[in-house]
Amino acid sequence: MIRKLTLVLASVTLVTSAVAVAQTQAQTQYFPVFSYRTGPYAPNGIPSADGIVDYMALLNERDGGVGGVKLVTEECEFGYNTKRGVECYERLKSKGPVIVMPYSTGLTYKLLPSAAKDKVVVLTVGYGRTDASDGRVFPWAFTTPTTYWSQASAFVKYMGAQSGGMKRLKGKKIALIYHNSAYGKEPIPTLQTLAKRLGFKLTLLAVDHPGQEQKATWLKIRRLRPNYILLWGWGVMNQVAIKEAANIGMVKRMIGVWWSGAEQDVAPSPKAAIGYRAGTFHAAGRDFPIFKDIDKYVYGRGKGTNKSSVGQILYNRGMVNAIFATEAMRGAQKKFGVKRVNGDQMRWGMENLNITAARWTAMGLKGFMAPIKNTCADHEGNGPVMIQRWNGKVWKIISKPISPMQNVIRPMIEASAAAFAKKNGITPRKC
């Protein structure tokens, strides 16, 4: 009798526990954070992860989550190592993520096939595989708000304007110094296409990971004397390149990708870097109302990660990742009348993401970014690119928003996506 009673009580306990777990899951949404706080890219990885985690903490502490659902973040340290990043994904997917932010182009390439099978959205904000912008072929991938190909075309437009018109680029010498990886090679097709169309002379100079050894590269630059130098680096590679450019008086000819334009990149030589320019798609600094809320609700309650990161460019960019993910979740909740969203619903939310100027203002980020709108076919959102310049103390935006050359870029995206679909037996969706 006692044994039967014990078994009954044990069964009741198990059922009660299962119900409690299910209720907790129903009231929370899980967001894995792929971070690299160690290794050669840690100075860049730390503020990026901080921005994601802090923004979600803000929504929890100030708003009670999103639509009454608390946000749960869990970091997985992968050291910007693709193999370890894949291991993170495989380990964490059992916890039910509906969106991942790989923060690595190499990792993105690896995750796209498996994430699509698992019905997990892959969000790559300003990095990743550019042809994944074609939502007909890549329904689970989102390159919002802009891509490397778009940025490369915007750089060419900017250099054309600086030269007195696009026709003046003919005969100009442009050098691309790039990280010798999938990430660094992304802009090459665009630049090669535009070099043929516009007649500028393109020189490609690869720098191997992690990028500390660049003497041979800069000897070539010294001999070439290019009119413009495009820097497609990451981590210590940027610091070395900026220092080398300053040593030969060419820092003002250099324009960096948005991953080469953060405080960490100019910190070792802030004065020598004066005049260095880089791309961006959002503002720097913390001169926005939302940061008062982060101070009050996150750091004021001991929930913050690292206060020294707040307002830095990469912190703000991490925040953009979290904003896109949670705004998509918010849209999906309204569309489907649910609290905790599933993968299909999150995908719908990203595909219908529409952050207007009024919405940016409501979030306490007036003027922080251009409006963003995705569609079924366009998962990029056509975000414009801006140019910022280092003045020795802070980054300042010096250009109006530059629209990418969509007449060049979109056909390239569609052709590349179509080739991928054919090779992998994919029938593109009709949008």
ABEGO torsion letter per residue (X at the ends): XAAAAAAAAAAAAAAAAAAAAAAAAAABBBBBBBBBABEAAAAAAAAAAAAAAAAAAAAAAAAGEBGGBBBBBBBBBAGGBAAAAAAAAAAAAAAGBABBBAGBAAAAAAAAAAAAAAGBBBBBBGBEBAAAABAAABAABBAOABBAAAAAAAAAAAAAAAAGEAAAABGBBBBBBBBBBAAAAAAAAAAAAAAAAAGBBBBBBBBBOAGABAAAAAAAAAAAGBABBBBBBBEAAAAAAAAAAAAAGAAAABBBBAAABBAAAAAABAAAABGBBBBBABBBEABBAAAAAAAAAAAAAGABABAAABGBAAAAAAAAAAAAAAAAAAAAAAAAGBABBBAAAAAAAAAABBBBAAAAAAAGABGABBBBBBBAABAAGGBBBBBBBBAGABBBBABBBBBBBAAAAAAAAAAAAAAAAAAAGBBBBBX
